[in-house]
Amino acid sequence: MRIKVLVLILIMAISFKGQSQSNTERQPKIGLVLSGGGAKGLAHIGALKVLDEAGIQVDYIGGTSMGAIVGALYASGYSAQELDSIFRVTNFTELIQDNVPRSAKNFYEKDDSERYALSLPFTNFNVSFPQAISGGQNIYNELVRLLFHVKDVQDFSRLPTPFLCIATNVETGEEVLLNRGYLPEAIMASGTFPSLFEPSEIEGEVLIDGGVVNNYPIDEIKAMGVDIIIGVDVQHGLSTRESLESATEILLQINNYRTVKDMKKKAQQTDIYIRPEIDDFSVIDFDRSVEIIESGEEAAYKKLGELQEVANSLKQPQTLDQRIAVQDSLTINRLILKGNDRYTRGYIKGKLRLNLAEKTSFEKLKQGINNLSATGNFKAIRYELVSNGLGTDLILKLKENPTKMFIKMGAHYDDLYKSSALINLTKKNFLMKDDVASFDFIVGDNIRYNLQYYLDKGYYWSFGINSTFTNFNEEIDYALIRSNFDAPNDPNIRAINLDVTDLTNQVYLQTVLREEFAMTLGLEHKLLRYSTRTLNQFDDEVTETILQDGSERTFFDDSSYFSAYGKITLDTYDDKYFPTKGVLFDSDFHLYLLSSDFNDNFKEFSVGKARFGTALSLFPNLSLNLETEGGIKFGTSGVTSFDFILGGYGNDFVNNFIPFMGYDFLSLQGNSFVKAYGRLDYLLAPKNHLLFTANVANVADDLFRTGDWFAEPSFSGYGVGYGFESFLGPIQIYYSWSPQISESNFFFSVGYWF
């Protein structure tokens, strides 16, 4: 019995000795805390570069807002040097503004976005304002791509370095710990700065920036069992009144009341506290990313001795030779939709333009998401990429925009339509899913309207109805009227004021490929009136009408025309008004079958026209836009109302009116024409353009039959101008002249054309 007791005591002694040695030899756990701070958070990258250089092996990472984004990327396996390379080439302004590229919009959406200066939600006859400037979609797309290699890690403690981040429940004001879920979604929620980004929603909770309640999650990192805490603090201290120059700065000041006070205690609890000199930077100074990163590096170097002491206490220093290969492609073999109630699967899949079970690039996936975003039908588009064994599931979580009605406004001035103001009412889901109805009412010197209905079916044939009413008047050479219509031969009349009224109704089918190529087939009714009040002498061949107000009007045409038409359009221009890259091909063919025949000269005829252009950058800030176009009338009909008329400067003219620099509006006429156009655009400063334009043309009857279309151009014109991209739309001023005539012209255009 005595021997057994001695053996037991010996075993216990050996066990206690082993435990003591184990505790003594246990490697200290290192926790890293990264604060929020907007653009100032880029200083984290500089500090991390010094940590890597010192050989620090971080065991746990906690971050808030920008600290969460940088921390998550670092925790996923990126080295600080890789992060430096990634962030230096990132265009943050483009990411934050969430500007959807023009290529992501179908042709209805392109027209819509290039017409209105202001768009506001209009619900129950009340105008409201958006919750934020950006939905954060571009940032989310980039985070999904960068974190694709850890897409299947739902527990953040299983990342290469365990990670957590903080968000705020906007309804309760409570702190929310995010340590599970889909990593891009979690860090996006942590960085959702109020008013700048739309709130995020995760598992039923509406979340905003974690910096509101906890901008430096040191307690959460301590709870993970760390021994040494390294912290990088880039928080914005309380500002003086002189520094509060923007709404963003004021919101940040309010946000910092609590966190600045908390940081006094938290800084003392941090073993190695790194505070970069970032007071000269603002939370939105992303364009100064290189300077901010360097400030973090400089601050961390001041703590290099302490960092190296910690590194020397580690038995397994960090290896820095591993690199994350950012994937540029994936295979999606299943699409799972969540949250689509008002928009069909076919509509959404058609917008994504993805072929399942085929290898696709992240760029193409991003394009598909942008296509959805461009519709404005979704308040938030979040998605997960999850492995399923054979490939990847795309789980698309959609939050449909609850606002179905919008009120939109615009203003415009040009030398043809004169002053005009536009008010628009747009209703989505007007008659059925996937549709939109829009009505423009335009007041000013000339009353106009534009009614549109569009049922978007994505890959399949979409359906549309258009009705437009346009009118304007312009003083033109009387000889032009006499060459087109039976008008009195009065040598005393040199010019008349021509009134043009156009009512066009269309029904069409359209199919779209990649949002940039469209084929359209349709039927059209057009009521076309050319008239004047100038003439006071008539003969039997001219019709005089006494209007209700007692005034006399002479009509040159007052006919309804019925036609079938087709259009093929390819448009990859990056901007309608100031393109710097892309190509344009726009063709139109109308077959006129019936007419009310006001002038008793109608026979079936057709009109075809085409325009081809390209834009390219020659040097930084200098681009060249080259275009050529032509048109021809087929048939022997005596109708001249659809002849081509060149002259003036502008966009979106009705019928076959073609802009031509150097000549006034409605100056050159013929049933066929060819034209070449070139414009140099020098970007003087952001949104400021210096423009030089040249164009040449041949215009005549039967130009292609006689072969004169290939002859030396008969007409030429030039223009020097200035353009500015304002909130109303482009402002353009041109001085133009032509060697063929002694007159010169000034052309003005203010705002989007409509």
C-alpha atoms as one frame of an Amber mdcrd trajectory, in Angstrom:
protein
   0.000   0.000   0.000   2.836   2.375   0.890   4.531   1.617  -2.426   1.342
   2.464  -4.367   1.040   5.849  -2.643   4.680   6.692  -3.461   4.160   5.789
  -7.128   1.026   7.976  -7.305   2.874  10.945  -5.759   5.721  10.484  -8.255
   3.322  10.464 -11.241   1.565  13.604  -9.999   4.874  15.393  -9.507   5.991
  14.548 -13.026   2.619  15.748 -14.398   2.777  19.095 -12.558   6.341  19.600
 -13.720   5.319  18.986 -17.350   2.430  21.429 -17.088   4.707  24.051 -15.616
   7.192  23.638 -18.435   4.360  23.805 -21.000   3.045  27.067 -19.564   6.528
  28.519 -19.510   7.193  27.580 -23.112   3.778  28.686 -24.513   4.208  31.209
 -27.285   2.526  34.557 -26.492  -0.602  35.274 -28.528  -0.537  38.519 -30.519
  -3.729  40.481 -31.141  -3.986  43.261 -33.740  -6.612  46.011 -33.459  -7.303
  48.321 -36.429  -9.583  51.326 -35.991 -11.923  52.932 -38.468 -11.187  56.248
 -40.118 -12.282  56.272 -43.746  -9.434  57.078 -46.114  -7.141  57.471 -43.097
  -7.499  53.710 -42.619  -5.120  53.219 -45.537  -2.375  54.013 -42.988  -3.028
  50.513 -41.610  -1.331  49.115 -44.695   1.859  51.064 -44.021   1.888  49.887
 -40.396   1.330  46.272 -41.481   4.320  46.492 -43.816   6.524  47.269 -40.806
   4.939  44.409 -38.816   5.759  42.034 -41.659   9.283  43.406 -41.852   9.751
  42.898 -38.106   8.574  39.294 -38.411   5.454  39.683 -36.261   3.139  36.663
 -36.351  -0.352  38.016 -35.616  -2.737  35.488 -34.053  -5.993  37.470 -33.961
  -7.250  40.541 -35.827 -10.130  42.809 -34.943 -11.203  45.846 -36.918 -13.936
  48.381 -37.488 -14.942  50.130 -40.707 -11.827  50.663 -42.861  -9.890  48.734
 -40.229 -12.246  45.812 -40.826 -11.657  45.897 -44.586  -7.865  46.047 -44.338
  -7.873  43.584 -41.434 -10.023  41.033 -43.253  -7.800  41.085 -46.321  -4.727
  40.662 -44.117  -6.433  37.866 -42.141  -7.309  36.082 -45.383  -3.621  35.688
 -46.209  -2.559  38.791 -48.129   0.777  40.247 -47.081   1.021  43.947 -46.362
   3.098  44.425 -49.501   0.354  42.805 -51.586  -2.235  45.073 -49.986  -0.043
  48.055 -50.761   0.077  47.026 -54.418  -3.686  46.472 -54.553  -4.716  49.737
 -52.904  -2.254  51.934 -54.783  -3.932  51.113 -58.105  -7.503  51.248 -56.780
  -9.674  54.135 -57.975 -11.558  54.815 -54.752 -13.578  57.689 -56.169 -14.992
  55.391 -58.822 -15.702  52.668 -56.266 -17.408  54.926 -53.745 -19.531  56.938
 -56.166 -21.045  53.718 -57.502 -21.263  55.202 -60.969 -22.617  52.451 -63.145
 -20.738  52.401 -66.457 -22.733  53.343 -69.514 -22.051  49.870 -70.930 -24.181
  48.340 -68.141 -27.345  50.167 -69.258 -29.669  48.983 -71.983 -30.743  51.525
 -74.565 -33.851  52.587 -72.674 -31.718  53.132 -69.549 -29.041  55.018 -71.507
 -31.654  57.452 -72.801 -33.126  57.743 -69.326 -29.819  58.523 -67.601 -28.823
  61.079 -70.263 -31.953  63.180 -70.022 -32.641  64.131 -66.407 -30.626  66.326
 -64.050 -32.504  65.245 -60.911 -34.419  62.123 -59.919 -36.348  61.795 -56.641
 -38.558  59.040 -55.184 -42.223  59.986 -55.396 -44.448  57.864 -53.146 -48.040
  58.654 -52.183 -47.580  62.070 -53.811 -44.724  62.875 -51.448 -41.210  63.606
 -52.662 -38.458  61.984 -50.592 -34.676  61.860 -50.738 -32.347  58.848 -51.011
 -30.890  57.417 -47.782 -27.331  57.710 -49.028 -25.095  58.765 -51.892 -23.970
  55.238 -52.764 -25.174  51.682 -52.424 -21.591  50.464 -52.138 -22.037  48.006
 -55.001 -18.659  48.599 -56.654 -16.836  48.179 -53.342 -18.722  44.965 -52.632
 -17.895  43.556 -56.066 -14.202  44.193 -55.456 -14.269  42.617 -51.990 -15.915
  39.471 -53.362 -13.183  39.169 -55.970 -10.309  39.762 -53.553 -11.683  37.335
 -50.947 -12.728  34.577 -53.335  -9.999  32.268 -51.984 -11.746  32.178 -48.568
 -15.309  32.180 -49.902 -16.232  28.963 -48.078 -15.012  30.097 -44.641 -18.169
  30.894 -42.689 -16.480  30.875 -39.264 -13.963  33.744 -39.241 -11.889  31.981
 -36.575 -10.958  29.484 -39.313  -9.402  32.109 -41.565  -5.596  31.945 -41.919
  -5.649  34.504 -39.087  -8.790  34.515 -36.891 -10.762  37.703 -37.429 -13.721
  39.697 -36.123 -15.280  43.062 -36.872 -17.901  45.390 -35.437 -21.105  46.892
 -36.865 -23.966  48.910 -35.367 -27.639  47.971 -35.341 -29.205  51.163 -36.667
 -32.584  50.404 -35.061 -31.339  49.744 -31.515 -27.962  51.493 -31.493 -26.392
  48.318 -30.138 -23.005  46.933 -31.061 -23.047  43.850 -33.287 -20.109  41.426
 -33.277 -19.524  39.894 -36.718 -17.364  36.773 -36.548 -19.377  34.459 -38.786
 -21.096  34.611 -42.157 -19.946  35.735 -45.585 -16.775  37.754 -45.095 -17.285
  40.445 -47.801 -20.796  41.075 -46.516 -19.608  41.384 -42.902 -16.842  43.886
 -43.555 -19.080  45.851 -45.922 -21.584  46.239 -43.058 -18.815  47.302 -40.677
 -17.780  50.071 -43.083 -21.230  51.386 -44.024 -20.708  55.039 -43.139 -24.100
  56.778 -42.593 -25.280  59.027 -45.459 -22.409  57.881 -47.668 -23.533  54.232
 -48.041 -26.908  52.551 -47.847 -27.334  50.489 -44.620 -26.550  46.774 -44.904
 -28.896  43.993 -43.860 -27.586  40.726 -42.389 -29.916  38.103 -40.907 -32.719
  40.610 -40.478 -30.597  43.283 -38.766 -30.086  46.658 -40.437 -26.443  47.539
 -39.881 -24.281  50.627 -40.277 -20.677  51.559 -39.528 -19.351  49.919 -36.348
 -17.425  53.082 -35.555 -20.642  54.601 -34.217 -20.392  52.440 -31.073 -16.961
  50.785 -31.070 -14.258  52.074 -33.371 -11.413  50.157 -31.711 -12.507  46.624
 -30.694  -9.783  45.940 -28.134 -12.069  44.239 -25.587 -13.295  41.754 -28.181
  -9.715  40.856 -29.099  -8.756  40.496 -25.440 -11.629  38.051 -24.977  -9.989
  35.768 -27.559  -7.133  35.139 -25.139  -4.325  37.347 -26.439  -1.234  38.251
 -24.447   0.074  41.228 -26.410  -2.049  43.799 -28.227  -0.749  45.881 -31.100
  -3.089  48.666 -32.147  -3.136  51.087 -35.053  -5.366  54.090 -34.364  -6.345
  56.318 -37.291  -9.441  57.804 -35.717 -10.381  61.364 -36.360 -10.172  63.488
 -33.238 -12.749  66.162 -32.495 -12.410  68.953 -35.028 -12.471  72.690 -34.555
 -15.223  74.756 -36.153 -12.850  75.806 -38.943 -12.406  72.160 -39.990 -16.115
  71.340 -40.209 -16.506  72.316 -43.848 -18.663  69.486 -45.164 -21.649  67.358
 -44.163 -19.327  64.346 -43.991 -17.039  66.099 -41.505 -20.009  67.146 -39.331
 -21.412  63.601 -39.292 -17.986  62.284 -38.379 -17.719  64.816 -35.548 -21.051
  63.631 -34.123 -19.946  60.039 -34.529 -16.678  60.722 -32.681 -18.151  62.209
 -29.477 -18.261  58.781 -27.866 -15.327  57.023 -29.489 -12.770  59.781 -28.813
 -13.559  59.597 -25.102 -13.310  55.781 -25.097  -9.923  55.863 -26.831  -8.167
  57.434 -23.839  -8.712  54.235 -21.870  -8.239  51.881 -24.834  -4.919  53.441
 -25.816  -3.571  52.728 -22.323  -4.636  49.085 -22.639  -2.708  48.699 -25.914
   0.797  47.253 -25.469   2.179  48.743 -28.691   0.085  51.746 -29.687   0.724
  53.116 -33.191  -0.788  56.507 -33.984   0.026  57.745 -37.524   0.193  61.474
 -38.205  -2.989  61.714 -40.235  -4.571  64.938 -38.946  -3.877  66.678 -42.258
  -5.982  64.111 -44.118  -9.767  63.825 -44.255 -11.871  60.674 -44.221 -12.512
  61.086 -47.958  -8.933  61.805 -49.094  -8.646  58.547 -51.014  -6.806  60.358
 -53.788  -3.920  60.819 -51.315  -3.620  57.092 -50.640   0.168  56.959 -51.208
   0.808  59.685 -48.611  -1.548  58.069 -46.098   0.068  54.633 -46.466   3.487
  56.209 -45.957   2.271  57.956 -42.791   1.326  54.571 -41.323   4.718  53.183
 -42.240   6.533  56.095 -40.601   4.524  55.774 -37.380   5.161  52.035 -37.145
   8.922  52.491 -37.685   8.995  54.579 -34.508   7.871  51.426 -32.681  10.219
  49.112 -34.580  12.327  48.316 -31.490   9.297  47.191 -29.491   7.979  45.209
 -32.450  11.283  43.393 -32.882  11.299  42.482 -29.182   7.888  40.884 -29.640
   9.082  39.140 -32.804  12.115  37.738 -30.955   9.787  36.217 -28.341   8.031
  34.244 -31.060   9.389  30.801 -31.801   7.862  30.646 -35.261   8.341  33.990
 -36.995   6.027  34.896 -39.820   6.944  33.686 -43.295   6.570  36.397 -45.908
   7.140  34.447 -49.110   3.564  33.186 -49.560   1.400  35.077 -52.026  -2.334
  35.083 -52.729  -3.115  34.540 -56.387  -6.190  36.674 -57.094  -8.410  34.615
 -59.378  -9.698  36.209 -62.528 -12.255  33.538 -63.440 -14.675  31.020 -61.988
 -17.343  28.530 -63.039 -20.883  29.236 -61.861 -23.124  26.214 -62.330 -26.079
  27.178 -60.176 -27.952  30.459 -59.688 -29.978  30.826 -56.497 -32.218  33.907
 -56.212 -33.536  35.386 -52.997 -35.752  38.416 -52.538 -37.114  38.857 -56.087
 -40.850  39.369 -55.807 -41.580  41.945 -58.512 -38.989  40.871 -61.057 -38.915
  37.482 -62.734 -36.051  35.001 -62.821 -35.878  35.402 -66.603 -35.476  39.168
 -66.251 -32.697  38.826 -63.656 -30.881  36.061 -65.495 -31.160  38.035 -68.721
 -29.505  41.026 -67.060 -26.690  38.913 -65.607 -25.807  37.551 -69.072 -24.133
  34.521 -67.479 -24.026  31.070 -69.012 -24.161  28.502 -66.230 -21.589  25.688
 -66.107 -19.208  27.689 -68.266 -16.008  29.386 -67.175 -16.553  33.102 -66.746
 -14.414  36.003 -65.624 -14.926  38.133 -62.549 -15.104  41.094 -64.902 -18.075
  39.519 -66.673 -19.738  38.753 -63.348 -19.202  42.360 -62.289 -20.715  43.504
 -65.593 -23.785  41.377 -64.944 -24.208  42.803 -61.443 -23.790  46.296 -62.885
 -26.500  45.510 -65.432 -28.873  44.746 -62.565 -27.751  47.801 -60.622 -28.261
  50.076 -63.646 -31.977  49.307 -63.687 -32.456  51.122 -60.370 -34.901  48.361
 -59.408 -32.814  47.087 -56.505 -31.887  48.968 -53.376 -29.152  46.475 -52.579
 -27.556  43.608 -54.487 -25.511  41.282 -52.330 -24.306  37.900 -53.416 -22.289
  34.973 -52.166 -20.010  32.663 -54.115 -19.986  29.245 -52.439 -18.391  25.997
 -53.599 -20.772  23.125 -54.316 -18.310  20.424 -55.332 -18.628  20.764 -59.090
 -18.213  24.498 -59.274 -19.658  27.548 -57.580 -23.122  28.598 -56.481 -24.035
  32.209 -57.093 -26.466  33.076 -54.298 -27.994  36.389 -55.289 -29.679  38.221
 -52.400 -31.755  41.057 -53.783 -33.439  43.860 -51.923 -35.938  45.342 -54.304
 -36.381  49.071 -54.316 -39.716  49.705 -52.589 -40.124  52.961 -54.518 -41.971
  52.354 -57.761 -42.612  55.957 -58.753 -40.141  58.751 -59.406 -40.350  62.385
 -60.312 -37.523  63.611 -62.534 -36.578  67.050 -63.768 -34.311  68.720 -66.269
 -33.686  72.039 -67.971 -32.249  72.803 -71.386 -31.492  75.597 -73.809 -30.360
  75.393 -77.413 -30.715  77.551 -80.502 -33.372  75.350 -82.110 -35.813  74.348
 -79.359 -34.956  77.428 -77.229 -35.608  77.356 -73.477 -37.339  74.341 -72.033
 -37.983  72.729 -68.673 -38.862  69.072 -68.257 -40.842  67.297 -65.588 -41.120
  63.530 -65.754 -43.181  60.934 -63.944 -41.841  57.367 -64.051 -43.758  54.333
 -62.756 -42.188  50.888 -62.493 -44.329  47.731 -62.468 -46.968  49.813 -64.216
 -48.946  46.954 -65.739 -46.874  43.870 -64.955 -43.534  42.678 -63.660 -40.384
  43.923 -65.406 -42.023  46.965 -67.038 -41.672  50.748 -66.703 -43.815  53.640
 -67.921 -42.513  57.189 -68.300 -44.067  60.520 -69.285 -42.063  63.680 -70.053
 -43.885  66.987 -70.185 -41.733  69.770 -71.607 -42.691  73.430 -71.279 -40.951
  76.523 -72.593 -40.801  78.222 -75.961 -42.124  75.002 -77.517 -44.507  72.592
 -75.779 -43.493  68.958 -76.207 -44.076  65.549 -74.639 -42.549  62.077 -74.655
 -44.455  58.987 -73.518 -42.675  55.635 -73.190 -43.627  52.143 -72.064 -40.992
  49.408 -71.980 -41.310  45.760 -70.966 -37.772  44.467 -70.439 -37.400  40.722
 -71.040 -33.597  40.552 -71.008 -32.372  37.866 -73.402 -35.766  37.594 -75.035
 -37.646  40.075 -77.209 -38.626  43.100 -75.179 -41.671  45.203 -76.023 -41.996
  48.976 -76.202 -44.420  51.781 -77.015 -43.304  55.351 -77.729 -45.313  58.496
 -78.376 -43.555  61.822 -78.882 -44.770  65.290 -79.796 -42.171  67.809 -80.987
 -42.420  71.270 -82.475 -40.105  74.168 -83.184 -39.749  77.026 -85.648 -36.720
  78.297 -87.523 -36.076  80.967 -90.109 -34.860  79.314 -93.305 -34.041  80.197
 -96.896 -37.266  80.353 -98.919 -35.501  78.662-101.836 -35.248  75.533 -99.691
 -39.040  75.467 -99.360 -39.589  76.047-103.057 -37.236  73.185-103.958 -39.261
  70.801-101.778 -42.853  71.998-102.032 -45.170  73.767-104.435 -44.863  77.297
-103.082 -45.411  80.710-104.695 -42.519  82.069-106.707 -42.255  85.482-105.100
 -38.872  87.216-105.592 -39.625  89.475-102.629 -39.543  86.562-100.203 -35.998
  85.553 -99.263 -36.648  83.771 -95.945 -39.615  82.477 -94.010 -40.202  81.247
 -90.498 -40.909  77.511 -90.800 -42.940  75.745 -88.107 -42.244  72.014 -87.770
 -44.644  69.789 -85.843 -44.040  66.066 -85.438 -46.257  63.545 -83.666 -44.742
  60.057 -83.747 -46.260  56.856 -82.326 -44.308  53.591 -82.330 -44.845  49.998
 -81.278 -41.719  47.829 -81.377 -39.905  44.672 -80.360 -36.270  44.820 -79.279
 -33.624  42.295 -78.408 -30.405  43.286 -76.670 -27.017  41.599 -76.462 -24.681
  42.635 -73.644 -26.560  45.932 -73.191 -24.553  47.408 -76.087 -26.092  45.837
 -79.187 -29.778  46.093 -80.014 -31.976  45.038 -82.902 -35.399  46.682 -83.154
 -38.420  45.943 -85.348 -41.519  48.096 -85.225 -44.485  49.901 -86.710 -44.790
  53.672 -86.799 -47.407  56.341 -87.318 -46.164  59.889 -87.920 -48.188  63.064
 -88.292 -45.902  65.606 -89.933 -46.709  69.275 -90.435 -44.573  71.907 -92.155
 -46.231  75.315 -92.106 -45.620  79.054 -91.901 -47.400  82.284 -91.033 -44.961
  84.327 -93.109 -46.593  84.066 -96.545 -49.453  86.393 -97.369 -49.746  85.632
-101.090 -51.053  82.297-102.314 -51.817  80.563-105.496 -54.093  77.634-106.172
 -51.419  75.087-105.283 -50.851  76.362-101.743 -53.339  75.652 -98.982 -54.297
  78.453 -96.605 -55.959  77.681 -93.271 -57.630  80.145 -90.938 -56.776  79.147
 -87.385 -59.106  79.581 -84.402 -57.217  82.667 -83.256 -57.839  84.311 -86.612
 -54.278  83.969 -87.875 -53.463  82.577 -91.295 -51.155  79.618 -91.781 -49.822
  78.070 -94.964 -49.247  74.306 -94.839 -46.605  72.646 -96.995 -47.371  69.215
 -95.551 -49.996  67.975 -93.114 -49.972  64.224 -93.596 -50.060  61.058 -91.543
 -47.501  58.460 -92.626 -47.567  54.771 -91.725 -44.410  52.707 -91.902 -42.574
  49.600 -90.770 -39.045  50.070 -89.555 -35.951  48.303 -88.315 -32.914  49.488
 -86.399 -29.548  47.964 -85.564 -27.472  49.766 -82.949 -24.094  49.092 -81.407
 -23.047  51.673 -78.831 -19.953  51.236 -76.651 -19.179  54.931 -76.223 -18.246
  55.645 -72.607 -20.092  58.975 -72.761 -22.745  60.323 -75.100 -21.509  63.918
 -75.136 -17.743  63.621 -74.562 -16.719  60.088 -75.603 -13.104  59.059 -75.066
 -13.358  55.412 -76.107 -15.708  52.994 -77.784 -17.481  52.567 -81.106 -20.908
  53.492 -82.395 -22.959  52.007 -85.216 -26.521  53.217 -85.621 -28.632  52.245
 -88.624 -32.279  52.857 -89.418 -34.525  51.721 -92.273 -38.115  52.931 -92.711
 -40.534  51.564 -95.308 -43.409  54.047 -95.774 -46.492  52.115 -96.860 -49.478
  54.449 -96.419 -50.201  58.142 -96.124 -53.147  60.493 -95.779 -51.374  62.225
 -98.704 -51.916  65.947 -98.084 -50.033  66.898-101.271 -51.524  64.109-103.398
 -48.105  62.775-104.416 -47.588  59.683-102.254 -46.104  56.441-103.525 -44.436
  53.774-101.439 -40.855  54.722-100.628 -38.199  53.968 -98.046 -35.443  55.844
 -96.275 -32.256  54.314 -94.947 -29.474  55.930 -92.954 -26.448  54.803 -90.989
 -23.861  56.354 -88.704 -20.530  54.874 -87.684 -18.062  56.346 -85.224 -15.170
  55.628 -82.935 -13.542  57.447 -80.053 -10.006  56.926 -78.815  -7.474  58.543
 -76.507  -4.459  59.942 -78.341  -2.599  61.216 -75.292  -3.481  61.785 -71.651
  -6.399  64.252 -71.598  -6.626  64.347 -75.417  -9.180  62.240 -77.281 -10.361
  62.040 -80.870 -13.900  61.275 -82.019 -14.325  60.325 -85.701 -17.672  59.607
 -87.337 -19.128  59.128 -90.777 -22.773  58.885 -91.746 -25.000  58.829 -94.757
 -28.581  58.465 -95.858 -30.596  57.701 -98.973 -34.203  57.730-100.114 -35.373
  54.783-102.241 -38.278  55.030-104.684 -39.870  57.583-106.976 -42.367  59.118
-104.561 -42.737  62.889-104.771 -42.843  63.208-100.966 -39.988  65.472 -99.872
 -40.896  65.847 -96.198 -38.414  63.115 -95.273 -35.471  64.525 -97.185 -32.270
  65.060 -95.237 -31.683  68.596 -93.977 -28.265  69.505 -92.593 -27.151  72.394
 -90.424 -26.744  73.585 -86.858 -25.372  71.939 -83.754 -27.095  69.555 -81.360
 -28.434  66.097 -80.600 -31.736  64.249 -80.822 -33.218  66.068 -83.815 -36.448
  64.637 -85.217 -36.857  62.985 -88.595 -33.872  63.415 -90.868 -32.466  66.680
 -89.545 -28.700  66.236 -89.282 -26.303  68.514 -87.332 -23.633  70.177 -89.456
 -21.131  72.633 -88.036 -20.537  75.851 -89.977 -24.098  76.224 -91.290 -27.225
  77.398 -89.524 -30.095  74.992 -88.861 -32.007  73.628 -91.870 -29.578  74.983
 -94.456 -28.637  72.084 -96.750 -31.189  69.743 -98.295 -31.283  66.624-100.466
 -32.775  63.131-100.572 -29.305  61.677 -99.937 -26.148  62.743 -98.153 -22.748
  61.631 -96.889 -20.939  63.307 -94.036 -17.639  62.934 -92.195 -17.009  64.431
 -88.786 -14.056  64.751 -86.427 -13.616  66.316 -83.010 -10.563  66.795 -80.818
 -11.383  66.988 -77.113  -8.741  68.283 -74.725  -9.567  67.926 -71.030  -8.335
  71.207 -69.568  -9.322  70.206 -66.038 -11.800  67.691 -64.632 -15.136  68.260
 -66.432 -13.734  71.118 -68.558 -13.242  70.472 -72.290 -11.617  72.454 -75.078
 -13.161  71.315 -78.383 -12.204  71.628 -82.035 -14.617  70.224 -84.610 -14.514
  69.783 -88.393 -17.075  68.249 -90.759 -17.501  67.865 -94.520 -20.465  66.663
 -96.546 -22.086  66.137 -99.914 -25.853  66.717 -99.964 -28.020  66.462-103.088
 -30.819  64.539-104.754 -29.891  61.071-106.045 -26.342  61.421-104.759 -25.643
  57.682-104.823 -27.233  57.138-108.249 -25.025  59.765-109.859 -21.894  58.715
-107.992 -21.373  62.209-106.569 -21.298  60.838-103.022 -17.644  59.931-103.632
 -16.735  63.326-105.108 -14.823  66.062-103.318 -17.047  67.430-100.530 -19.138
  70.427-101.524 -19.692  71.670 -97.986 -17.405  72.009 -94.993 -17.556  73.626
 -91.597 -15.448  74.083 -88.494 -16.013  74.948 -84.879 -14.054  75.865 -81.766
 -15.801  75.428 -78.465 -15.823  74.857 -74.755 -17.696  72.169 -72.850 -18.422
  71.772 -69.156 -20.031  68.811 -67.408 -22.484  70.501 -65.045 -25.137  69.027
 -62.755 -27.735  70.042 -65.365 -25.839  68.185 -68.051 -23.233  69.309 -70.562
 -22.847  73.024 -71.272 -21.364  73.625 -74.728 -20.550  76.856 -76.560 -19.301
  76.794 -80.159 -18.104  79.407 -82.613 -18.480  77.902 -86.091 -17.748  78.977
 -89.644 -17.594  77.624 -93.178 -15.278  78.575 -96.069 -18.224  78.344 -98.497
 -20.259  81.143 -96.901 -19.422  84.518 -95.408 -21.532  84.031 -92.258 -20.424
  82.501 -88.969 -22.523  81.226 -86.074 -22.470  80.845 -82.323 -24.198  77.722
 -81.018 -25.224  77.270 -77.392 -26.402  74.133 -75.637 -27.085  74.000 -71.898
 -28.157  70.807 -70.145 -29.113  67.335 -71.312 -30.949  67.154 -74.638 -34.562
  66.038 -74.520
